[in-house]
Amino acid sequence: MDLFNKLFSNKRTGKNPPMKVFSSLEKNKEYIQNLLFYSSDLKWRSIKFNQKDGLIVFLESLCDQEKIQNEIIQPLEESKEGALEEIIACVEIAKTTDLSRLPQFIVQANCVLLFEGIAEAFFVGVGAEYTRAISEPVNEGVIRGAHDGFIEHLTTNLYLVRKRIENPSLVVRYYQVGEVTKTKVALLYMQDLANAELIKEVDQRINSIRMDTTISPGFIAEMIEDNTFSLFPQILLTERPDRSVAHLMEGRVIILSDGDASALILPVTFFAFFQSPDDYHGRWIVGSFIRLLRLVSFIIATLVPALYIAVVAFHPEILPSNLIYTVKSTIDKVPFPPIMEAVIMQVTLEVLREAGIRLPSRVGQTVSIVGGLVIGESVVRAGLISYPMVIVVALTAIASFVAPSNEISTATRLLGFPLMVLASLFGLFGITFGILFILIHLCKLESFGTPYFAPLMPLRIKDLKDTLLRFPIWSLNQRPHDPHSKKLEQERFSRGWKHDDSRKE
């Protein structure tokens, strides 16, 4: 079996019928040119080997021409005879008799060698590598710990993972996803930890993807996740190798895609989106406090606007008497009901946030801050929005950005809108109904067979050590149950030390 059959499961690429390689160079050249539509970056180099005329065919936009010269042409010129595979030994080389597969090999950054009178073609991997430097992810910065992140080059990303796990149990499987784009995807897992049923399920879902284009891991995530219509993400996206390795060591699997700096981690639970590497780089009490702060911020961002609407519109008796008069005096001047105020301010906030992201970095932050201050002050002075609503929306916005995952942060902000509608219609009863609906949905939701709301539902007391709080490292002597790892028990952490008896003298 040749090299590319091993990599891509022996599947025929393209829609061309099988055709044998011609013995004539001109016929082979004409066939390849027709299938590649005489593309301007298709190049040819004449060579001579074993008294036979030959051609090297490649795309100059994909191949490293210096590598072609030094590792193919020069060895062939210096060697008068011998087996081609022995002469070109420093790069991977394989051969085929199927002419219809050559165009696909060429667009996969290989050069093809053809010789007059030989009905075989040799192809060699000589792809050029243009990669950016490894740097810290902008969206997942940490105070302490590693400051490297994934980049858009799959091999480099695999290096970052393998450098942290120098163990033969780490397995990498390659896939091709996308009928047209042929995106290279890698599945990573620990052979002695990951559940066999989980690996089989992920393998089936990836192989079942049928689409022309897969530009980013987001495409793959939507194609393989359990419930696409749920607002809650069921696959964790990260650009941090250390975070990916931590999940690998818990028995989960990772999907990396060539051309993208994000890794997909699965299966995950709801609480995984509120964990950060910073939680483990400091004192456990501090890490527990910050993690609780994130969860409380999620509740604030989801419920505070709805609670304000319900209290003002239906239940003002909940507020202290002095506060009632203060709030009422500002609300009476506003021509809109509280629900309209909240929607206007929330939508305005989302517009400012999106504008800050799309604008150049030098002006984006300034526009967001100045725009928020100017608009907030102007609408209050104009009597369109009340002061309490501005405070509520500002608190909600700040709380929604506390979560270390952008996916759950976006879901948090969107959850507020249906709750605000329920609060405007039914008051606190509507909010209670909405919360119950969300909790029921979280309890029913699954991520590749793992309960999404674990370890609260089903309740596992031992797994709570690293969920709501972060207990001391030495107490985390078991892997979580949710990925169904083969090895639940971790190596025992030792807190013992030897005393220096010489100090007693």
ABEGO torsion letter per residue (X at the ends): XBAAAAAAGGBBBEABBBBBBBABAAAAAAAAAAAAGGBAABBBBBBBBGGBBBBBBBBAAABBAAAAAAAAAAAAAABABEBAAAABAABBBBBBABAAAAAAAAAAGBBBBBBBGBABBBBBBABBBBBBBBBBBAAABBABEBABBBBABAAAAAAAAAAABBBAABBBBBBBBEAAAGBBBBBBBBAAABBAAAAAAAAAAAAABBBABBABAAAAAAAABABAABABBABBBBABAAAAAAAAAAGBBBBBBBGBABBBBOBBBAAAAABBAAAAABBAAAAAAAAAAAAAAAAAAAAAAAAAAAAAAABAAABBAAAAAAAAAAAAABABBAAAAAAAAAAAAAAAAAAAAABBAAAAAAAAAAAAAAAAAAAAAAGABBAAAAAAAAAAAAAAAABABAAAAAAAAAAAAAAAAAAAAAEAAAAAAAAAAAAAAAAABBBGGBBAAOAAOBBBAAAAAABABBBBAAABABBBAAAGBABABBBBBBABBBBBAAAAX
